[in-house]
Amino acid sequence: MRIVVTDTGLIWNHKNPMLKKCKNAVMVVCLNGKKVTDEYECFVSPYKSDENDLEIGTSSEKYLALESVADKLNSDMRYHDSILFLADENPETLYPFFVLKDKIKYRSVHLCAMSPWRFETKERIRVHKYLLSNLDCVRSFLYIDSNEILDSLNDNADYDMLLKTAYEKYTELFPRILTEIYDRYFFEKHFFDFKSMKYISLKDGFDDIDVNAEIEKINDIDFPVYPKLTTRGLCIQPEYPEDNDDTRASIEELVVRPDGKKICNMLREKRILLAKLNNIPFESEFCPSIGACGGTCEKCDRESRYLMEKLKNIPKNRRVYPYFDIEED
């Protein structure tokens, strides 16, 4: 295994003592253009420091310098079939993952990341989201919502306290992350669930659901509804023009995403609403998993297939679909 950190990380950098436990596996990507330690293997970017270079993201000089040697970085990892990228709320810590994501698809790639604080600049938040916008190559994804940490502290907590709490939470997870990645081979895509404290297959979803008998109440509708073709995991399962398993698999392949839980809850509400609009008996289990996921899973799809079968018994001109758009958060 290869564990990748940068010299610019606030939590994961060459000074983090947790990395000493796996010293021979660590590579420090030196984004600032100079070697920072003799303790770990270093990959030095050709970046030339410029005090006036305050830009961040894929158009910054620091990113472009690393991108220019991406093939060399990939070559230096060619003997490692499993790569773990450790990133934190600093968008720069995602640069190594982003420059390599299209070059390492045939290896087992694992990413641990952390959201930026909500009080950071809009540009840093936008860049951070963009760098996590394509996780196709990832076999496992752990995503810490830093704002949940922020909400758990009192109003008098300063930035040092926030960072210390985030550090403790993140590094506490590190031995568990390593153990699971070392002990298992991830044939499918997984996300780290903070309720069960383990990696869960995106396809299967959370297995140990404690069903709440009280069905969520739906408010009366006060907006127009329209028929709308939906895709997998939304309201109903689509009818494909061709019954081709390969085509279906490529279209339906799940990709883990930081806002997956939010999407899961929204789609569940729409399935409940769809059933209510069409007078279909329906109860939906609430998924208790916490953390990044694909936004849907096999349990969601079973509910979709059930609704699809029930809708077939209703004439098309009498079917009612809730209208909604998925907008960027």
Backbone bond lengths (Angstrom), bond angles and torsions (degrees), N, CA, C in turn:
res aa  C-N    CA-C-N  psi(-1)  N-CA   C-N-CA  omega(-1)  CA-C   N-CA-C  phi
1 M - - - 1.460 - - 1.526 110.27 -
2 R 1.328 114.97 145.86 1.451 121.53 173.55 1.528 108.26 -116.61
3 I 1.343 116.42 128.36 1.465 122.64 178.31 1.520 107.92 -108.38
4 V 1.334 116.57 122.11 1.457 121.44 -172.99 1.524 110.64 -111.16
5 V 1.333 116.17 125.97 1.469 122.87 172.39 1.525 107.57 -131.42
6 T 1.326 116.03 172.59 1.461 119.86 176.43 1.530 110.10 -118.36
7 D 1.315 115.29 168.86 1.468 119.74 177.10 1.527 111.80 -83.19
8 T 1.337 116.95 -4.08 1.468 120.48 -176.80 1.525 112.78 -105.27
9 G 1.317 117.97 -1.42 1.464 120.37 -178.23 1.521 112.50 -67.25
10 L 1.318 115.97 145.75 1.456 120.75 177.07 1.523 111.19 -82.29
11 I 1.323 117.02 -29.01 1.471 122.40 178.35 1.521 110.05 -112.22
12 W 1.334 116.70 -52.40 1.464 120.22 -178.75 1.523 109.62 -97.68
13 N 1.322 114.85 100.67 1.460 122.03 175.24 1.527 108.03 -147.79
14 H 1.307 117.26 -177.45 1.472 121.74 -175.26 1.520 113.36 -67.07
15 K 1.346 117.48 -10.56 1.458 120.81 -179.41 1.525 113.08 -96.08
16 N 1.318 117.62 -4.61 1.460 120.81 -178.99 1.533 109.91 -70.83
17 P 1.344 118.17 117.49 1.472 120.30 -175.78 1.524 113.79 -66.18
18 M 1.352 117.87 -19.72 1.464 120.42 179.55 1.523 111.31 -62.24
19 L 1.316 117.28 -28.25 1.459 120.89 -176.46 1.524 112.70 -71.70
20 K 1.323 117.28 -17.36 1.470 120.51 -179.82 1.532 111.50 -63.42
21 K 1.353 115.94 -23.57 1.462 119.91 -178.69 1.529 111.75 -70.79
22 C 1.305 116.48 -18.85 1.473 119.90 -179.93 1.528 108.93 -135.04
23 K 1.302 114.38 48.79 1.470 122.88 -170.58 1.518 113.51 -53.46
24 N 1.328 117.55 -44.84 1.462 120.98 -174.62 1.526 113.37 -71.54
25 A 1.340 116.47 -14.95 1.466 119.89 -178.12 1.520 112.86 -92.66
26 V 1.319 117.67 -11.77 1.467 121.70 -169.68 1.530 111.98 -85.16
27 M 1.320 114.76 136.20 1.463 121.69 168.64 1.527 108.03 -124.02
28 V 1.325 116.33 128.85 1.464 122.08 176.39 1.522 108.16 -100.54
29 V 1.331 116.03 117.20 1.463 120.44 175.42 1.527 107.04 -86.93
30 C 1.323 116.07 112.78 1.466 121.62 -174.27 1.525 109.61 -88.95
31 L 1.323 115.66 93.17 1.459 121.25 -175.59 1.523 112.41 -70.96
32 N 1.324 116.90 -22.35 1.466 119.97 -176.41 1.524 113.73 -84.10
33 G 1.339 116.56 2.32 1.463 118.91 171.73 1.511 116.44 89.96
34 K 1.342 117.67 9.46 1.463 119.42 177.51 1.522 109.80 -147.66
35 K 1.312 115.89 150.13 1.452 121.77 179.74 1.525 110.05 -66.60
36 V 1.336 116.42 134.34 1.458 119.49 -173.39 1.531 113.50 -111.71
37 T 1.338 117.50 -10.86 1.457 119.44 -177.85 1.526 110.73 -157.39
38 D 1.325 115.64 151.24 1.465 121.69 172.56 1.519 111.04 -101.64
39 E 1.325 116.21 -2.85 1.462 120.60 -175.75 1.526 111.94 -77.43
40 Y 1.328 116.34 -32.07 1.461 121.51 -178.37 1.522 109.92 -124.73
41 E 1.319 115.25 161.34 1.463 119.57 173.42 1.527 108.75 -65.60
42 C 1.317 116.77 135.53 1.461 121.56 -178.44 1.525 110.29 -118.13
43 F 1.317 115.02 141.14 1.462 121.02 169.67 1.518 105.96 -114.51
44 V 1.327 116.54 114.10 1.465 121.22 -172.54 1.525 110.26 -96.22
45 S 1.316 115.17 121.77 1.458 121.50 176.42 1.530 109.94 -73.32
46 P 1.329 118.80 150.70 1.470 121.36 179.38 1.530 113.43 -79.67
47 Y 1.314 117.35 14.09 1.468 121.22 -178.48 1.532 111.48 -60.24
48 K 1.328 115.51 135.76 1.456 122.16 175.81 1.524 108.31 -105.65
49 S 1.308 115.79 118.17 1.463 121.35 -174.93 1.524 111.89 -57.77
50 D 1.333 114.27 136.31 1.463 120.99 178.17 1.524 107.67 -140.83
51 E 1.312 117.30 117.01 1.460 121.49 -176.94 1.520 112.04 -62.01
52 N 1.320 117.25 -24.05 1.464 120.82 -179.12 1.525 112.80 -87.86
53 D 1.326 116.88 -4.24 1.467 121.17 -178.86 1.531 108.97 -85.72
54 L 1.326 116.74 92.52 1.459 122.45 -178.35 1.520 112.35 -106.13
55 E 1.329 116.32 0.42 1.462 119.98 -177.60 1.525 110.20 -72.32
56 I 1.344 115.19 152.32 1.452 120.15 178.47 1.522 108.57 -134.94
57 G 1.320 117.17 148.70 1.459 120.44 -179.33 1.513 111.82 112.35
58 T 1.323 116.50 -169.87 1.465 121.56 -172.32 1.521 113.85 -73.76
59 S 1.324 117.61 -8.81 1.472 119.83 175.82 1.527 111.96 -100.53
60 S 1.326 116.96 0.42 1.461 120.66 -179.79 1.524 110.54 -77.19
61 E 1.325 116.51 154.83 1.465 121.07 179.55 1.529 110.77 -64.68
62 K 1.308 116.64 -33.73 1.465 120.22 -178.87 1.527 110.96 -66.30
63 Y 1.334 116.16 -41.85 1.469 119.26 177.55 1.526 110.96 -68.94
64 L 1.331 117.10 -45.44 1.461 120.62 -177.05 1.527 111.43 -62.53
65 A 1.324 116.44 -33.23 1.465 119.71 177.89 1.529 110.17 -64.59
66 L 1.322 117.03 -43.51 1.464 120.15 179.22 1.523 110.81 -68.87
67 E 1.311 116.39 -39.71 1.463 120.03 179.53 1.528 111.15 -61.15
68 S 1.318 117.37 -32.57 1.468 120.98 -178.30 1.523 112.23 -67.00
69 V 1.336 117.48 -19.38 1.470 120.72 -179.99 1.532 110.59 -119.52
70 A 1.336 116.13 24.33 1.465 120.46 -178.20 1.527 112.12 -60.49
71 D 1.335 116.88 -38.77 1.470 119.77 179.65 1.529 110.95 -64.18
72 K 1.307 116.52 -38.38 1.471 120.42 177.67 1.532 110.50 -66.77
73 L 1.316 117.07 -41.46 1.463 121.12 177.60 1.520 110.90 -62.26
74 N 1.309 115.71 -42.83 1.461 120.15 178.25 1.521 110.57 -64.57
75 S 1.309 116.74 -40.70 1.466 121.03 179.52 1.526 111.14 -63.10
76 D 1.323 116.84 -36.81 1.465 120.21 -179.70 1.520 112.32 -68.53
77 M 1.338 116.73 -13.24 1.467 120.57 179.26 1.525 112.23 -108.25
78 R 1.318 116.67 10.86 1.465 119.77 -171.42 1.520 113.70 -64.11
79 Y 1.327 118.58 -21.39 1.461 120.17 -178.30 1.532 112.29 -92.33
80 H 1.311 116.67 5.34 1.469 120.85 -178.65 1.524 109.31 -111.46
81 D 1.340 116.28 118.04 1.464 119.16 -179.25 1.516 112.28 -86.71
82 S 1.330 117.72 -7.22 1.454 122.11 178.75 1.530 108.81 -133.35
83 I 1.341 116.71 127.24 1.463 121.68 -177.13 1.521 109.47 -127.29
84 L 1.326 116.06 127.63 1.458 122.27 179.23 1.524 108.96 -113.50
85 F 1.330 116.93 115.98 1.458 122.37 176.46 1.525 108.76 -95.84
86 L 1.333 116.22 126.22 1.458 121.91 178.46 1.531 108.52 -109.70
87 A 1.331 115.65 114.71 1.461 121.27 -178.30 1.519 109.24 -125.56
88 D 1.325 116.22 159.11 1.460 120.29 176.92 1.525 109.10 -130.08
89 E 1.341 117.59 -155.68 1.464 119.00 -172.64 1.529 113.62 -74.25
90 N 1.315 117.93 -10.64 1.466 121.37 175.28 1.533 108.97 -78.08
91 P 1.343 118.84 115.95 1.476 120.35 -178.01 1.526 113.76 -54.09
92 E 1.330 117.57 -29.36 1.464 119.97 -178.67 1.520 112.33 -61.44
93 T 1.329 117.81 -26.68 1.464 120.08 -179.28 1.523 111.96 -68.69
94 L 1.335 117.19 -12.54 1.466 121.63 177.53 1.529 112.32 -93.11
95 Y 1.322 118.15 -5.61 1.461 120.43 -178.45 1.530 112.99 -57.68
96 P 1.354 119.90 -47.59 1.477 118.55 -179.55 1.529 112.43 -59.18
97 F 1.321 117.07 -41.58 1.464 119.80 178.18 1.523 110.39 -62.80
98 F 1.319 116.70 -45.30 1.462 120.10 -173.68 1.527 111.87 -67.04
99 V 1.322 118.40 -38.49 1.474 119.69 -178.86 1.528 111.49 -73.90
100 L 1.349 116.63 -19.47 1.470 119.68 -177.08 1.525 114.08 -104.61
101 K 1.322 118.56 -10.73 1.466 121.35 -169.30 1.529 113.28 -57.28
102 D 1.320 118.02 -30.82 1.466 120.45 179.74 1.528 112.69 -91.15
103 K 1.329 117.46 -1.76 1.461 121.48 -176.83 1.528 112.83 -108.04
104 I 1.336 117.30 -10.26 1.470 120.17 -171.98 1.525 111.83 -123.91
105 K 1.324 117.07 30.77 1.461 120.66 -175.51 1.518 112.94 -66.23
106 Y 1.307 118.19 -22.63 1.457 120.17 -176.00 1.527 112.53 -97.86
107 R 1.324 115.88 14.90 1.457 120.72 173.78 1.525 109.22 -118.46
108 S 1.313 115.51 164.32 1.457 120.33 -179.70 1.534 108.24 -82.96
109 V 1.336 115.63 105.20 1.465 121.65 -174.43 1.531 109.49 -104.25
110 H 1.323 115.54 131.12 1.463 122.01 -179.90 1.521 108.47 -126.04
111 L 1.324 115.82 135.55 1.464 120.68 -176.88 1.521 110.14 -128.52
112 C 1.314 116.01 129.67 1.462 122.73 172.10 1.520 107.08 -117.73
113 A 1.317 116.60 123.91 1.455 120.63 -175.51 1.526 110.16 -137.29
114 M 1.312 114.41 171.30 1.462 121.36 -177.42 1.518 107.69 -143.65
115 S 1.322 117.00 137.59 1.458 120.44 -178.02 1.526 110.79 -71.18
116 P 1.337 116.76 154.59 1.468 118.96 173.11 1.526 109.84 -70.83
117 W 1.326 116.37 158.06 1.462 119.77 175.47 1.532 109.50 -67.11
118 R 1.310 116.31 147.14 1.463 118.59 -177.81 1.535 113.09 -69.11
119 F 1.323 117.79 -15.23 1.458 119.71 179.10 1.527 112.14 -88.18
120 E 1.339 117.62 1.70 1.457 120.05 179.18 1.525 110.34 -76.27
121 T 1.311 117.06 169.93 1.463 120.78 -177.73 1.529 110.84 -65.66
122 K 1.310 115.51 152.29 1.464 120.61 179.40 1.523 111.12 -60.13
123 E 1.317 116.67 -33.88 1.463 119.94 -178.87 1.524 111.43 -67.34
124 R 1.323 117.55 -42.71 1.467 120.22 178.99 1.530 110.55 -65.12
125 I 1.324 116.88 -39.31 1.468 120.74 178.28 1.526 109.95 -66.23
126 R 1.335 116.73 -42.31 1.463 120.35 179.51 1.527 110.97 -62.88
127 V 1.331 116.74 -44.77 1.464 121.04 -179.87 1.524 110.45 -63.12
128 H 1.320 116.54 -43.06 1.461 120.55 -179.56 1.533 110.89 -60.58
129 K 1.321 116.99 -43.75 1.469 120.65 178.08 1.524 111.17 -63.89
130 Y 1.320 116.33 -40.62 1.465 119.57 -179.49 1.525 111.04 -63.55
131 L 1.316 117.63 -41.49 1.460 121.16 -178.44 1.527 112.07 -67.01
132 L 1.338 116.54 -18.02 1.468 120.88 176.92 1.529 111.85 -106.57
133 S 1.325 116.92 14.68 1.461 119.97 -173.70 1.521 113.74 -79.23
134 N 1.324 117.03 -16.76 1.465 120.00 -179.82 1.525 109.05 -130.41
135 L 1.332 115.75 103.85 1.463 121.22 -178.23 1.522 111.30 -115.88
136 D 1.332 116.07 28.31 1.468 120.66 -177.58 1.521 112.73 -56.39
137 C 1.326 116.93 -37.61 1.462 120.12 -173.57 1.527 112.79 -81.92
138 V 1.319 118.08 -8.31 1.463 121.57 -171.43 1.529 111.25 -80.89
139 R 1.336 116.14 130.39 1.463 121.22 174.53 1.524 111.62 -88.60
140 S 1.333 116.77 -31.95 1.465 119.70 176.19 1.520 108.90 -142.73
141 F 1.338 114.51 146.40 1.462 120.27 -175.79 1.523 109.55 -139.40
142 L 1.325 115.67 126.23 1.459 121.78 173.11 1.513 107.23 -116.57
143 Y 1.334 116.55 128.97 1.457 120.54 -175.77 1.514 109.58 -133.15
144 I 1.330 115.94 118.05 1.463 121.79 179.50 1.525 108.83 -97.58
145 D 1.323 116.06 126.10 1.459 121.01 175.61 1.523 108.47 -84.71
146 S 1.319 116.36 104.58 1.459 120.21 -175.89 1.523 111.99 -63.68
147 N 1.323 116.74 -24.89 1.460 119.53 -177.95 1.526 112.37 -72.95
148 E 1.331 117.04 -23.05 1.461 119.21 172.29 1.526 109.91 -68.00
149 I 1.315 116.62 -35.43 1.463 120.69 174.81 1.526 109.80 -65.81
150 L 1.324 115.54 -43.09 1.453 120.96 178.94 1.527 111.24 -59.33
151 D 1.332 116.23 -42.85 1.461 120.79 -178.72 1.528 112.56 -68.26
152 S 1.331 116.96 -24.25 1.465 120.32 -177.41 1.526 112.97 -80.45
153 L 1.344 116.61 -12.23 1.460 120.55 -177.80 1.528 110.72 -100.41
154 N 1.303 115.78 160.31 1.459 118.50 179.40 1.523 110.90 -76.35
155 D 1.328 115.71 166.81 1.464 121.07 -174.08 1.524 113.36 -66.38
156 N 1.328 116.66 -17.49 1.464 120.29 -177.47 1.529 113.29 -87.91
157 A 1.322 116.74 -3.03 1.466 120.26 -178.21 1.532 110.25 -65.72
158 D 1.324 116.22 132.30 1.455 119.89 177.95 1.531 110.37 -92.74
159 Y 1.330 116.23 -179.17 1.462 120.10 -175.82 1.527 111.72 -64.02
160 D 1.328 117.25 -37.19 1.458 120.34 179.42 1.522 111.09 -61.98
161 M 1.333 116.72 -38.03 1.464 120.54 178.34 1.525 110.55 -68.69
162 L 1.334 116.60 -39.83 1.465 120.09 177.26 1.525 110.24 -59.97
163 L 1.322 115.72 -48.10 1.461 120.34 -177.55 1.529 111.15 -65.86
164 K 1.322 117.08 -38.70 1.464 121.25 178.76 1.527 110.71 -63.65
165 T 1.335 116.91 -43.19 1.470 121.04 179.30 1.523 110.68 -66.18
166 A 1.334 116.30 -42.52 1.460 120.23 177.91 1.522 110.82 -63.35
167 Y 1.324 116.54 -41.20 1.466 121.47 178.40 1.525 110.67 -59.59
168 E 1.319 116.52 -46.63 1.466 121.38 -178.53 1.523 111.31 -63.33
169 K 1.331 116.98 -42.25 1.463 120.59 -179.63 1.526 111.25 -65.86
170 Y 1.329 115.54 -44.37 1.455 121.38 -175.94 1.529 111.00 -68.50
171 T 1.322 116.66 -48.44 1.462 119.84 -176.78 1.526 112.11 -71.13
172 E 1.332 116.92 -24.76 1.466 119.91 175.46 1.525 110.83 -65.11
173 L 1.319 116.18 -30.88 1.463 121.31 179.81 1.525 112.38 -78.64
174 F 1.321 117.03 -21.15 1.454 121.35 -170.19 1.535 113.87 -56.80
175 P 1.342 120.26 -48.04 1.474 119.08 178.82 1.528 112.87 -60.34
176 R 1.321 117.13 -36.87 1.468 120.31 178.72 1.526 110.70 -67.10
177 I 1.325 115.62 -41.34 1.468 120.00 178.08 1.528 110.29 -59.92
178 L 1.317 116.38 -49.20 1.458 120.62 -179.38 1.520 112.04 -60.54
179 T 1.325 116.32 -44.64 1.458 120.92 -178.40 1.519 111.20 -59.43
180 E 1.325 116.69 -46.50 1.469 119.62 -178.01 1.526 111.33 -67.12
181 I 1.320 116.92 -40.45 1.463 119.35 -178.40 1.531 110.76 -70.52
182 Y 1.335 116.99 -36.99 1.462 120.45 177.93 1.533 111.59 -69.03
183 D 1.344 115.94 -40.18 1.465 120.43 -171.91 1.527 113.62 -84.69
184 R 1.324 117.73 -16.76 1.457 120.09 -174.40 1.521 109.83 -124.25
185 Y 1.337 114.19 156.55 1.460 118.67 169.41 1.519 107.02 -113.37
186 F 1.310 117.28 122.89 1.453 122.06 -173.48 1.533 109.89 -87.84
187 F 1.340 115.25 91.81 1.460 118.74 177.52 1.528 110.32 -71.19
188 E 1.340 116.58 -32.03 1.458 121.39 -179.28 1.524 109.23 -114.00
189 K 1.322 115.86 170.97 1.454 121.01 178.83 1.530 110.00 -77.20
190 H 1.332 116.06 139.05 1.464 122.09 -176.97 1.524 110.69 -130.81
191 F 1.317 115.42 156.69 1.460 121.00 170.17 1.522 107.95 -127.91
192 F 1.330 115.99 154.22 1.466 120.37 179.25 1.520 108.52 -88.53
193 D 1.336 115.17 121.09 1.461 121.60 -178.80 1.526 109.20 -97.67
194 F 1.322 116.51 123.83 1.455 121.14 -174.99 1.526 113.15 -81.97
195 K 1.320 117.86 -7.14 1.463 119.61 174.23 1.526 110.63 -81.84
196 S 1.334 115.31 -48.89 1.463 119.87 179.81 1.521 112.21 -88.92
197 M 1.335 116.70 -11.63 1.471 123.27 -178.70 1.522 111.26 56.58
198 K 1.327 114.89 47.47 1.456 119.72 176.86 1.528 108.62 -154.09
199 Y 1.335 115.12 166.54 1.453 120.28 176.99 1.527 109.55 -81.19
200 I 1.336 115.49 133.98 1.456 122.72 -177.10 1.529 108.75 -118.52
201 S 1.318 116.71 137.41 1.454 120.86 177.45 1.526 110.33 -66.03
202 L 1.331 116.85 132.57 1.457 120.68 177.43 1.515 111.16 -60.63
203 K 1.315 116.08 -36.34 1.456 120.55 -176.62 1.525 111.41 -67.35
204 D 1.321 116.60 -43.21 1.461 120.64 -173.93 1.517 113.21 -87.05
205 G 1.324 117.50 -26.81 1.450 119.51 -177.68 1.513 111.54 76.58
206 F 1.306 115.91 -162.00 1.461 121.39 -176.56 1.525 108.91 -87.65
207 D 1.339 117.96 124.30 1.463 121.76 -172.84 1.521 114.37 -84.48
208 D 1.320 117.30 -28.69 1.463 120.27 -171.47 1.524 112.12 -101.51
209 I 1.330 116.73 55.33 1.455 120.63 -176.20 1.523 111.28 -75.53
210 D 1.295 116.53 129.28 1.460 123.24 173.88 1.520 106.80 -95.14
211 V 1.332 117.22 102.89 1.456 121.43 -171.65 1.518 110.89 -74.02
212 N 1.315 115.60 128.44 1.457 121.46 175.59 1.523 108.29 -87.11
213 A 1.322 116.85 122.28 1.463 121.01 -174.54 1.522 112.63 -68.74
214 E 1.300 115.85 -22.87 1.471 118.50 -178.42 1.516 110.28 -80.40
215 I 1.326 117.07 115.83 1.458 122.24 -178.10 1.527 109.84 -77.36
216 E 1.317 113.96 136.63 1.456 119.01 -179.28 1.525 110.99 -61.32
217 K 1.321 115.63 133.96 1.465 120.68 -179.25 1.529 110.12 -81.46
218 I 1.312 114.08 141.12 1.458 120.43 -179.33 1.531 109.07 -108.91
219 N 1.318 116.53 127.43 1.463 120.17 177.09 1.521 110.76 -70.91
220 D 1.317 116.72 151.92 1.459 121.28 177.23 1.527 109.70 -59.79
221 I 1.296 115.58 144.41 1.457 121.03 -176.45 1.523 110.01 -80.88
222 D 1.305 116.91 132.61 1.454 121.19 177.94 1.531 111.12 -125.60
223 F 1.351 115.40 23.29 1.454 119.11 177.71 1.524 108.63 -136.48
224 P 1.338 118.70 155.08 1.465 120.67 -177.76 1.519 111.52 -67.85
225 V 1.330 116.85 151.48 1.459 121.99 177.22 1.521 108.41 -119.62
226 Y 1.330 115.66 150.39 1.452 121.12 -175.99 1.521 109.25 -136.56
227 P 1.344 116.81 148.83 1.471 118.41 171.45 1.531 108.89 -63.12
228 K 1.294 116.74 137.77 1.471 119.46 -178.93 1.525 109.44 -150.29
229 L 1.329 115.78 126.85 1.456 119.90 176.56 1.522 109.10 -68.73
230 T 1.309 117.71 130.22 1.449 121.01 -178.31 1.514 110.40 -118.53
231 T 1.321 115.63 163.85 1.452 121.11 179.49 1.511 110.29 -109.00
232 R 1.296 116.24 178.83 1.462 122.20 -172.85 1.523 112.55 -51.84
233 G 1.338 115.54 130.61 1.443 121.17 174.31 1.515 114.18 84.27
234 L 1.311 119.40 0.21 1.456 118.82 179.98 1.528 108.67 -86.97
235 C 1.314 118.38 -95.00 1.466 120.25 177.47 1.524 110.99 -105.35
236 I 1.309 116.16 -44.83 1.459 119.93 -178.50 1.517 108.59 -136.90
237 Q 1.321 116.18 164.70 1.455 120.64 176.91 1.521 108.98 -82.06
238 P 1.328 119.41 133.16 1.462 120.83 -176.16 1.528 112.44 -72.98
239 E 1.322 115.05 156.49 1.460 121.38 171.80 1.530 106.96 -98.24
240 Y 1.325 116.86 114.41 1.455 120.45 -175.65 1.530 110.15 -79.83
241 P 1.322 117.43 146.37 1.469 120.08 179.46 1.523 112.25 -64.00
242 E 1.346 116.53 -27.40 1.456 120.31 178.27 1.521 109.02 -131.35
243 D 1.304 115.82 137.27 1.468 120.68 179.55 1.522 108.28 -85.70
244 N 1.321 114.96 75.07 1.455 121.55 -176.63 1.522 108.86 -119.15
245 D 1.335 116.37 115.76 1.466 119.97 -175.19 1.520 112.38 -62.89
246 D 1.333 117.72 -38.14 1.461 120.66 -179.16 1.530 110.85 -66.91
247 T 1.325 115.75 -42.96 1.461 119.69 178.01 1.515 110.41 -63.26
248 R 1.307 116.73 -45.71 1.457 121.01 -179.95 1.525 110.60 -61.00
249 A 1.330 116.64 -43.54 1.459 120.42 -177.99 1.528 111.37 -63.19
250 S 1.334 116.90 -40.85 1.464 119.97 -179.21 1.515 111.37 -69.24
251 I 1.333 117.30 -35.22 1.458 120.80 178.97 1.520 111.24 -73.57
252 E 1.328 116.27 -38.49 1.454 120.74 -171.87 1.527 113.83 -92.44
253 E 1.325 118.10 -0.81 1.461 119.02 -177.67 1.523 110.71 -58.80
254 L 1.301 114.82 127.12 1.458 119.92 -178.40 1.525 111.24 -80.50
255 V 1.317 115.24 143.58 1.455 122.12 174.76 1.515 107.52 -126.59
256 V 1.318 115.98 128.38 1.462 119.51 -179.66 1.523 109.74 -65.97
257 R 1.343 116.70 144.11 1.453 121.16 -178.29 1.523 110.08 -145.48
258 P 1.334 117.16 147.02 1.466 120.36 -176.62 1.521 114.06 -59.40
259 D 1.357 117.05 -32.51 1.460 120.06 -178.07 1.525 112.56 -97.22
260 G 1.331 116.57 21.62 1.456 120.67 -176.36 1.518 114.19 -59.35
261 K 1.326 117.07 -41.77 1.463 120.35 -178.49 1.521 111.39 -64.10
262 K 1.319 116.49 -38.67 1.465 121.38 177.88 1.525 110.04 -62.49
263 I 1.336 116.21 -43.33 1.460 120.73 179.17 1.520 110.19 -65.54
264 C 1.339 116.77 -41.88 1.465 121.43 178.97 1.529 110.94 -55.98
265 N 1.321 116.82 -47.71 1.464 120.55 -178.86 1.529 111.70 -65.50
266 M 1.335 116.30 -39.88 1.455 120.15 -179.96 1.530 111.15 -65.51
267 L 1.338 116.69 -43.35 1.459 119.88 -179.47 1.521 111.64 -67.30
268 R 1.318 116.43 -35.80 1.467 119.82 176.72 1.528 110.48 -62.05
269 E 1.318 116.59 -42.21 1.469 120.41 177.68 1.527 110.96 -61.68
270 K 1.336 116.62 -37.96 1.465 119.83 -179.80 1.523 111.35 -71.01
271 R 1.328 117.95 -34.07 1.465 119.52 177.02 1.531 110.34 -66.82
272 I 1.326 115.30 -41.07 1.471 119.26 177.10 1.530 109.80 -62.18
273 L 1.340 115.90 -41.71 1.456 120.95 -179.98 1.524 111.28 -66.26
274 L 1.343 116.17 -41.41 1.462 120.52 177.73 1.523 110.73 -58.43
275 A 1.321 116.52 -44.56 1.462 120.25 179.12 1.527 110.95 -63.78
276 K 1.308 117.43 -41.63 1.468 121.43 -179.45 1.526 111.16 -63.86
277 L 1.338 116.55 -43.25 1.461 120.80 -178.37 1.522 112.24 -63.75
278 N 1.328 116.03 -30.90 1.474 120.61 -176.31 1.523 112.84 -106.53
279 N 1.342 116.71 11.80 1.468 122.07 178.09 1.528 112.23 55.55
280 I 1.327 115.88 43.40 1.462 121.74 179.00 1.522 108.98 -99.98
281 P 1.333 119.01 124.43 1.477 120.20 175.81 1.529 109.54 -60.19
282 F 1.306 116.23 126.71 1.462 118.11 -172.67 1.522 110.56 -158.98
283 E 1.326 115.70 132.57 1.459 122.35 171.91 1.524 107.84 -127.80
284 S 1.308 116.58 136.86 1.456 120.96 -175.76 1.520 110.18 -119.11
285 E 1.329 115.68 128.11 1.453 120.29 176.53 1.528 110.23 -73.63
286 F 1.313 115.41 138.72 1.464 119.95 175.77 1.517 108.96 -87.55
287 C 1.329 116.80 125.79 1.468 120.96 -179.31 1.525 109.82 -81.96
288 P 1.322 118.38 121.27 1.461 120.66 -176.25 1.517 114.49 -86.92
289 S 1.335 118.16 1.89 1.465 119.36 -176.69 1.527 110.04 -64.94
290 I 1.324 115.68 150.06 1.461 122.16 -177.81 1.525 108.22 -127.23
291 G 1.302 115.86 126.72 1.453 119.47 177.89 1.509 111.96 129.76
292 A 1.321 115.37 -179.16 1.462 121.10 179.49 1.517 109.65 -65.35
293 C 1.335 117.20 142.61 1.465 120.84 175.98 1.520 107.69 -151.66
294 G 1.318 117.20 -166.67 1.455 120.36 -178.41 1.511 113.42 -88.99
295 G 1.336 117.56 -4.93 1.456 120.72 -178.13 1.510 112.86 89.30
296 T 1.335 116.97 -13.10 1.454 122.35 177.01 1.522 107.85 -158.94
297 C 1.319 116.99 163.68 1.463 121.24 179.21 1.524 108.57 -155.24
298 E 1.309 117.23 -173.35 1.459 120.83 -177.69 1.525 111.44 -62.07
299 K 1.320 117.78 -35.01 1.465 120.32 178.31 1.529 110.78 -64.77
300 C 1.321 116.12 -42.14 1.464 120.16 176.16 1.524 110.31 -61.59
301 D 1.331 116.27 -41.35 1.460 120.22 -176.92 1.522 112.16 -69.46
302 R 1.337 117.59 -31.09 1.464 119.46 175.91 1.524 110.28 -63.76
303 E 1.329 115.69 -40.00 1.463 119.18 176.87 1.531 110.29 -65.07
304 S 1.344 116.85 -39.91 1.463 121.20 179.28 1.524 110.76 -63.98
305 R 1.340 116.53 -43.31 1.462 119.83 -179.72 1.530 111.12 -64.76
306 Y 1.327 116.22 -37.63 1.470 120.15 177.68 1.525 110.30 -61.90
307 L 1.341 116.94 -45.76 1.457 120.73 -179.96 1.525 110.88 -65.13
308 M 1.331 116.77 -37.57 1.452 120.86 179.27 1.525 110.80 -61.62
309 E 1.314 116.41 -44.34 1.459 120.27 179.36 1.524 111.34 -63.54
310 K 1.320 116.39 -40.45 1.464 120.21 179.73 1.527 111.37 -68.10
311 L 1.337 116.48 -36.78 1.465 119.80 179.95 1.529 111.80 -66.92
312 K 1.326 117.21 -28.01 1.467 120.01 179.31 1.528 111.61 -63.87
313 N 1.328 115.93 -21.53 1.470 119.91 179.29 1.520 112.45 -85.27
314 I 1.331 116.49 -1.48 1.464 121.79 -179.59 1.522 108.42 -109.69
315 P 1.314 119.43 130.28 1.471 120.59 177.92 1.532 110.82 -54.12
316 K 1.326 116.20 142.43 1.459 120.39 -174.79 1.524 113.22 -57.03
317 N 1.334 116.41 -36.66 1.458 118.31 -177.74 1.526 112.68 -74.96
318 R 1.336 116.11 -4.08 1.470 119.32 179.08 1.534 112.02 -112.37
319 R 1.318 116.63 -4.22 1.461 119.42 177.83 1.527 109.87 -73.84
320 V 1.320 116.64 140.84 1.459 121.78 -179.55 1.524 108.55 -124.28
321 Y 1.322 115.98 127.75 1.456 121.75 -179.40 1.532 109.24 -114.76
322 P 1.322 117.77 134.92 1.468 118.95 174.96 1.518 110.16 -70.81
323 Y 1.304 116.41 132.84 1.469 121.51 179.50 1.520 109.44 -88.83
324 F 1.311 116.64 133.24 1.455 119.71 174.62 1.510 109.26 -160.69
325 D 1.307 115.12 158.00 1.458 122.50 176.77 1.514 108.39 -122.04
326 I 1.331 116.10 140.96 1.463 120.23 172.47 1.522 106.70 -90.26
327 E 1.293 116.60 111.12 1.440 121.51 -178.17 1.515 109.93 -103.76
328 E 1.321 116.53 155.25 1.459 120.82 176.93 1.509 109.21 -66.67
329 D 1.342 115.76 135.08 1.472 120.69 -179.55 1.519 108.76 -74.85
